């Protein structure tokens, strides 16, 4: 259970995050088996996801120093982790990662889309725009005694197809800099769609729907969480307006 003081710096988030026990994205063995069954029903190949040992190898390599020194693990959230982290945590703060921007540039054929109508989920892209302050989001702290179990479930969720490059990066927060797990785009992955225009991205989000809901719903949850946190993201705002227009709705 998440302690009440976890929201010391962000009381406005209390009651707005999906509890870990209620998260459909907490990939326990049972939930992962359900995803595999859904993949088979959709005609996806048996190797639609990374083998378990590859996912575990990645986790152990990235977190080697943290687990060896029994440290807390900080996790940077910029997409669905902002409202549905799926893991138990002891603290949440605001955070802003310089040099990166959130983009809907990762194709999905099961979560928010299907093989016939793939959706798009968020990833982090490097930016050379010196005027851009960086990607605003949240930093979650997983206490050291929970790191082994909670990080294993997090890795299953985020590295299910290997479409991210997990790394530990310095992450500024109002309470001080931390070293955090950051999931950036694997630009060599077949699911990476960094070539899409804003208009093409909006057209995809307006129509795609998958096992856990519509792509538009995903965008709307992001918009709402940004509003609660006072995050001003021009890309998200413009994309939401285009999706609304494609769906015949005004914001």
C-alpha positions, 0 to 999 in steps of 0.5 A: 500500500502506498503511504499517505506521506508519499504525496507530501510534495504533490497532494493534488495527486492523492486519489488520482493514481491507479493503485498498484493492486488495481492496475491492469498494467502490473504484469504479474504471471497471471496478467502476462498469461492473459496478454499472451492469450490475447496476442494469440487470438489476434494472430500475433507470432509466438515471439511477439514479446521479448523472452523472459530471460532477455527482459530479466537480463536487461533489468539486472544489467541496468540496476546492477549498482542499485541492487548491489548497494540496496538503494531506492530506485527512482523512476521517471514517468512521462506517459501512462506511469503518470496516472497508472504506475503499476508499482508500489512507491514511497514518494512522488515528486515533480521532475523535468528531464532536460534534452528530451521530449515526449512523443507518440512515436511507438507503435503498439498492436496489443495495448492501444491497437491491433495488428490491423489498426496499430495504435501509438504510445509515448516514448522519449526522443532526444531534442536539440532545441536549446529553447525547450526546457525538457520533458516535465513529468513525475519521479517515483521512488521505490523503497529499496526493500521493494526494488527487486519485486517492483522493478521486475514487474515494471520491466515486464510492462515497459520492455515487453517488446524491447522498444525502449532503452532503459538507462539511469540518468540525472533527473532534476526535481524541486527537492534535489537531483536524483538518479532515475530510471528513464525509458528512452526511445529505441530508435532501431526498433521496428515499432519506432515511428519517429517519422510520423507527422503530427497530422498522421499521429493524430489520425492514428490516435483518433481511430486505434483501440486495443486490449486496454482501451482506445488510443484517444483515451490514452491521450485524454488521460495524459491531457488531464494529468498534465492539467492537474500538474500544470504541465504546459506541453505544446506538442500534447496540446496541439495533438489533442486539438487535431484528434478532437477535430478528427473525431468531430469534437471541440475542446 
